[in-house]
Amino acid sequence: MRSFYHFMMKYRGMKKNALERQLADWIFQDHDFPKHSTSHDEISRYLEWNIPFSSALQVFDELWEVYEAEVLE
């Protein structure tokens, strides 16, 4: 099963300056991000403590739904 980190890497380097790209780039550069996790709670708590920008949690929740549909189900 692919981790959320690996799922997010498809959003890196997008041409438009989307919030999804910002979150993916930040996750890639953050060496402490739980890269092997598939747990919503673990990643959500991590982002709450290390929030990279004000709407990051909202973006995460939206992308988590896509991750669940594409990877976890």
PyMOL commands that set and color helices and strands:
alter all, ss='L'
color gray80, all
select helices_A, chain A and resi 4-11+19-29+40-49+56-72
alter helices_A, ss='H'
color red, helices_A
deselect
rebuild
show_as cartoon
